[in-house]
Amino acid sequence: MDITPIVTVRASRPLTEIEFCAWVAQAAPGDRLEYHCGFLVLDTFALFSRLDDQGRGELSKLAGRAFWAAEQGLVHLVQERIAPDQFAYVAIARPKPNAASVSLSELLLAEQEAA
């Protein structure tokens, strides 16, 4: 029985939406990326967050893109409790749907045209 350890890539600084998209585009099925550590809903809310306006805006875009990627079937999103009120938000890459016929770029362009 081959037991492969689960490795989660953790960013050394906050990720941007573009960096997350780049990871999704190149990730192999089963790859894991911690895209945020904290309490996401509070970290995007001005009253509770320690982030400035720009940081909260970037985090909101990142969270929205992660949810979009999950809706497209590109990733699974999971939360891992680290401590009370502290979570690791992890995206796990799924096999690309119709890999030969659609790319992440095409999905992003289609979304932009629909807006």
C-alpha positions, 0 to 999 in steps of 0.5 A, a space after each residue: 500500500 502506497 501512502 503519499 503524505 498530504 502536502 499543502 502549499 502555504 503562501 508566505 504572504 497574502 495571495 492575490 486573485 491572479 496568483 490563485 488563478 495561476 495556481 488553479 491553471 497549473 495545479 495537478 489533481 490533489 494539489 492543495 493550496 492554503 489561500 487564507 489563514 484566519 477567519 475569512 468572514 471577519 477578515 473581510 469585514 471592516 469592523 473586525 478586520 486588521 486589514 486595511 481597505 486595500 487588503 480587505 478588497 484583495 481578500 474579498 476578490 480572492 475569496 470570490 474567485 475561490 468560490 467561483 473556481 469551486 462552482 466551476 468544478 476546478 477545486 474543492 474548498 475546505 476549512 481546517 481549524 487551527 485554533 479557536 476562531 482561526 482556520 486554514 482555507 484550502 483549495 484542493 485541485 480537481 481534475 480539469 473538466 473537459 481538459 482538452 476543450 476548455 481552459 481556465 482562460 476561456 472560463 475567465 473570459 466568458 465570465 467577464 463577457 457575461 458581466 
